[in-house]
């Protein structure tokens, strides 16, 4: 599987650890493999999971409260936010909360029903990695980052807005 990471196509090094699979260490696979677990699993097995040497990521569902991640954020390599359907915008709010209020600086990945039309807006909210839905070309999707040149609202990227551009031109 390919991922767009920092506006470049990359391979996906981490794997989702299903709820039924034994935690790393009891698992026959090497404990050094990067894994992604659900928020529920992190909360239940935090000591075991955070005791590993390898990078750890968390998959957040739309109904999850990302504030529960706060004590773990300094030790997490990534947070993946799930977008189960095109019109579910809760992940945008979760990203803004993670970046703006909770100060998360690791990889913030959008997964699920993600198409090229989402990329520029997701990046503005703080996402820096994207797993596109099946059938979307990562190479073709890269153009989406430069297709929107004017911004009307402030966001996590601190890009100039139309209002700030007007003020700077007037002054």
Wavefront OBJ file of the C-alpha trace (Angstrom):
o trace
v 0.000 0.000 0.000
v 1.235 3.467 -0.831
v 0.807 6.559 1.266
v 1.260 10.219 0.413
v 3.540 11.539 3.137
v 4.700 15.169 3.156
v 3.524 15.551 -0.454
v 5.582 12.579 -1.652
v 4.597 9.005 -2.452
v 5.995 6.551 0.077
v 5.425 2.972 1.145
v 3.373 2.240 4.235
v 5.759 0.790 6.813
v 3.248 0.237 9.630
v 0.593 -2.432 9.881
v -2.785 -2.418 11.602
v -2.715 -4.793 14.567
v -6.151 -6.457 14.709
v -7.859 -6.608 18.100
v -7.645 -10.425 18.086
v -3.855 -10.540 17.563
v -1.708 -10.881 20.673
v 0.100 -7.720 21.731
v 3.654 -7.236 20.455
v 6.085 -9.283 22.479
v 3.634 -12.216 22.751
v 3.233 -12.053 18.994
v 5.548 -14.293 16.914
v 6.349 -11.317 14.657
v 9.242 -9.100 15.727
v 8.363 -6.526 18.411
v 10.363 -3.942 16.425
v 7.770 -3.775 13.627
v 5.843 -0.488 13.634
v 2.163 -1.133 14.379
v -1.077 0.818 14.557
v -3.680 -0.085 17.188
v -7.147 1.195 17.979
v -7.653 3.852 20.643
v -9.515 1.272 22.738
v -6.571 -1.102 22.585
v -4.099 1.644 23.469
v -6.153 2.593 26.516
v -6.423 -1.055 27.635
v -2.835 -2.122 26.920
v -0.866 1.113 27.097
v 1.912 -0.226 29.316
v 2.660 -3.180 27.023
v 2.304 -1.225 23.793
v 4.316 1.804 24.899
v 7.026 -0.452 26.327
v 8.015 -1.571 22.840
v 11.065 -0.206 21.054
v 9.279 0.240 17.727
v 7.112 3.153 16.601
v 3.480 2.975 17.692
v 0.494 4.527 15.978
v -3.164 4.793 16.908
v -6.223 4.563 14.662
v -8.970 6.954 15.733
v -12.578 6.295 14.739
v -14.969 9.202 14.073
v -16.756 8.837 17.418
v -13.532 8.597 19.472
v -12.559 11.444 21.772
v -8.996 12.349 20.742
v -8.465 14.118 24.076
v -8.036 10.621 25.552
v -4.748 10.450 23.617
v -3.219 13.454 25.373
v -1.047 11.566 27.926
v 0.271 9.282 25.164
v 0.967 11.844 22.415
v 4.673 12.410 23.185
v 5.287 8.669 22.717
v 3.169 8.099 19.609
v 4.782 8.118 16.174
v 1.482 8.574 14.371
v -2.234 9.054 14.706
v -4.424 7.803 11.862
v -7.894 9.310 11.660
v -10.550 7.282 9.907
v -12.952 8.799 7.393
v -15.464 5.985 6.776
v -17.497 7.956 4.210
v -16.858 10.974 2.016
v -19.196 13.343 3.886
v -18.100 12.536 7.472
v -16.188 15.617 8.577
v -15.496 14.705 12.207
v -11.902 13.809 11.338
v -11.188 17.425 10.376
v -12.190 18.531 13.879
v -10.176 15.731 15.469
v -7.102 16.818 13.509
v -7.491 20.467 14.491
v -7.796 19.434 18.132
v -4.719 17.201 17.965
v -2.523 19.783 16.237
v -3.855 23.037 17.659
v -4.922 22.305 21.223
v -3.030 19.138 22.132
v 0.197 20.008 20.277
v 0.706 16.650 18.541
v 3.726 16.848 16.208
v 3.960 13.257 14.959
v 2.525 11.992 11.695
v -1.186 12.683 11.302
v -2.633 10.337 8.696
v -6.035 10.422 6.987
v -7.380 6.970 6.077
v -10.617 5.625 4.643
v -12.744 7.251 1.967
v -10.037 9.764 1.013
v -9.902 11.174 -2.501
v -7.841 13.868 -4.154
v -10.585 16.441 -3.497
v -9.909 16.138 0.234
v -6.148 16.523 0.256
v -5.688 20.295 0.335
v -8.329 20.730 3.040
v -6.974 17.847 5.102
v -3.469 19.293 4.910
v -4.754 22.669 6.115
v -6.173 20.926 9.202
v -2.799 19.402 10.035
v -2.673 16.095 8.170
v 0.680 15.263 6.621
v -0.013 11.703 5.422
v -2.865 10.272 3.366
v -3.964 6.787 2.350
v -6.244 7.181 -0.638
v -9.320 5.056 -1.224
v -8.984 2.148 -3.604
v -8.850 3.203 -7.238
v -7.299 6.642 -6.580
v -3.871 7.242 -8.057
v -1.420 8.744 -5.536
v 0.639 10.186 -8.394
v -2.365 11.967 -9.942
v -3.562 13.114 -6.512
v -0.361 15.054 -5.783
v -1.605 17.879 -8.015
v -4.451 18.520 -5.565
v -2.146 20.278 -3.114
v -1.630 23.221 -5.467
v -5.118 23.502 -6.957
v -6.538 25.825 -4.286
v -4.723 29.137 -4.149
v -7.079 31.299 -2.047
v -8.093 30.535 1.524
v -10.996 32.135 3.324
v -10.529 30.650 6.800
v -7.572 30.303 9.116
v -6.350 26.775 9.789
v -3.451 24.849 11.297
v -1.212 25.656 8.324
v -1.265 29.416 9.109
v -1.523 30.234 5.391
v -2.595 33.735 4.412
v -6.334 34.199 4.057
v -8.120 36.482 1.607
v -8.804 38.896 4.480
v -5.157 39.058 5.572
v -4.046 39.564 1.974
v -6.477 42.497 1.639
v -5.162 44.102 4.810
v -1.533 43.715 3.738
v -2.256 45.187 0.316
v -4.150 48.117 1.797
v -1.428 48.907 4.330
l 1 2 3 4 5 6 7 8 9 10 11 12 13 14 15 16 17 18 19 20 21 22 23 24 25 26 27 28 29 30 31 32 33 34 35 36 37 38 39 40 41 42 43 44 45 46 47 48 49 50 51 52 53 54 55 56 57 58 59 60 61 62 63 64 65 66 67 68 69 70 71 72 73 74 75 76 77 78 79 80 81 82 83 84 85 86 87 88 89 90 91 92 93 94 95 96 97 98 99 100 101 102 103 104 105 106 107 108 109 110 111 112 113 114 115 116 117 118 119 120 121 122 123 124 125 126 127 128 129 130 131 132 133 134 135 136 137 138 139 140 141 142 143 144 145 146 147 148 149 150 151 152 153 154 155 156 157 158 159 160 161 162 163 164 165 166 167 168 169 170 171
